[in-house]
Structures are given as structure tokens and as C-alpha cells.
Amino acid sequence: MANKFVSGVVVGALATVGSICGAVLAFKKTVIEPEEAFNEKVEENRRKANRKQHAAHQG
């Protein structure tokens, strides 16, 4: 009976850790990565605008 209890606790702990890891990865994929991609796009557009602005005032 003690073996079943210990194995149940171990399996439960592993399942909990696995579900937490899955939730963290899902959060990263749905929230963090799209935000980083948006920030990169904004920064790229800012660089392009700066280049255009400087090019327009060269001549």
C-alpha cells in the first residue's frame, strides 16, 4: 500500500510539473513571441523612416 501511495505522489508531481511547463510554453508562444515580433517590426520601420528622412535632406 505504501508503494502505491509513493508512486501516486510521484506521478502526480510529474503531471503537475508537466502541465506547468506546458502552460509556460503556451504563454510564451501566444503572448511573448508575437509581442517581440511586433517590436522588431516597429524598430525596422523606424530605421527605414530615419533613412528616408536623411536621404530626403541630402540634396
ABEGO torsion letter per residue (X at the ends): XAAAAAAAAAAAAAAAAAAAAAAAAAAAAAAAAAAAAAAAAAAAAAAAAAAAAAAAAAX
